[in-house]
Amino acid sequence: MSRSGIRQASPAGRQKASLPDAAAQKMPDSRSDSLRLSHHGQAASISPQTAQLKDYAQLMANGSTDVVQKVDYPADSVGSFDRTMAKSVNRETGGSVDISGAELQRRIIQTAQKLQGADTGGFRLGTINFEPGAPLTRIDDPQPEGHGMQPLPDDFDPARLDTLIRPLVKGTLQDSGQWTYLLKNWPEISRSHQVVIDVDCQFNRAQGALGFHKDSRGSTVFFNLTFSNAAPMQGPDFYQDHYGVEDLEWNLPPEVQSDIASRREQEIEEDDTSIHSPVLPAFGRVSLSDPNLYHSTPKLGHRTRPPEHFERSELIDQLVQTYRHKGNFRNFFEGKSDEELLHYVEPYNLHNTESELLGQEAEEILRGEAELKQRRLSVDLTNDDTLQSALDEQAKLPRTFIRTWVRMVPKNIMDQMSPYGDMWGDKNNEKGHREQADLLENLFDKVVRA
């Protein structure tokens, strides 16, 4: 630590936020003209790197003449799913009863909580195939992304849930604008990709590890969270990603990549550097574009962010305030080194670590690979005692929700060459499997001989 105080610099092994190498290679030369945009509420000159970033986004959005710009890319949105999404027929009277999305979700959660393994907190309810004009149909995931969710028990018939899941998924995508986007742009998307929707349920989830991240493993475009909250509550925190992660976008349809880049260009122009913390209405829905942002479990009850430069005593004061909902830890923090103190500041600022955390010790990630980024909150929470108290109480409440991931999976050689279609996913179809294997073997033989 310098004599002037602690600076939040990158520890050994951690690198500052930077453009991906491939992106940097495509960027035009630095511009010297001074641009001025609003930055943290004040006018500020944009650095050459930011000017380059804006040019790069324009290049990605407009630089390819053979990519048709898609339409109606949905904006991030918040709403309620407590509206009619299905009808139930009364067998005795022949009349119909409206069923809301909230009721559909209640029945799904109620059924899932009775299954063996429910004490682990949730299930992968299944993967749904999307195709215009066809019903949403359960399929075997062509490119599984389990995200650590356990599957439904083998002895459970998922058809019991499908009549509930289908209208809830469709209604959620319709409310978010994602359904319209997929319908209008299906010809371009379907040339190379299959659209699948993964559906998870989480019940009574306590506030987990904080850290900004993306959910995609390279195929997720949108995700939606529908909460079983009977009263308004705090939704997830998120902020716009002005850089993008090329490894998570390059395998999407070209037109979708163009839309993502076009939106990113607009976000850079608007210079939105806030952490957004939306309040959700009862039975709240939040719908987001995964490539365009980082999101985190809301930092309920402890949102204090330290300044960029501070003395050790100031940092300890900040940390005591940050963790006050768990007790008085002043003596604990005073016994830590400068590096250890920064470690306790950083969990809320972790980036893109979810996949690594699945296979490595969290401590290693926290200390070694996570990027530290400073963002201002979109509302001042530290100095509002009433709001802070309400958030403290919300931090103690478990959360139950259903999550839908809208993914675009490249069509592979088996999909294109097989005349048997769904037979490949049928475990009992030995004839289909045998003939499929023969087909692939013949194809491989032709490739080798060529």
Secondary structure, DSSP 4 states (H G I P E B T S, - for coil): -BTTBEE-PPPTT-------HHHHHHSPPPP-SPPEEEETTEEEEPPHHHHHHHHHHHHHHHS-TTSPPPS-PPPPEEEE--SEEEEEE-TTT--EEEEEHHHHHHHHHHHHTTSTTGGGSEEEEEEEEE-TTS--EEE--SS---TTPPBPPTTS-THHHHHHHHHHHHHHHHHHTHHHHHHHTHHHHHTTEEEEEEEEEEEEEPP----BB---SS-EEEEEEEE--SS-EE--EEEE-SS--GGGTTTS-HHHHHHHHHHHHHHHHHT--EEB-PEE-SSEEEEEEGGGEEEES--TT------SEE-HHHHHHHHHHHTGGG---HHHHHTS-HHHHHHHHGGGG-BS-HHHHHHS-HHHHHHHT------EESS--TT-HHHHHHHHHHTTS-EEEEEEEEEEEEP-HHHHH-SSGGGGG-TT-HHHHHHHHHHHHHHHHHHHH-
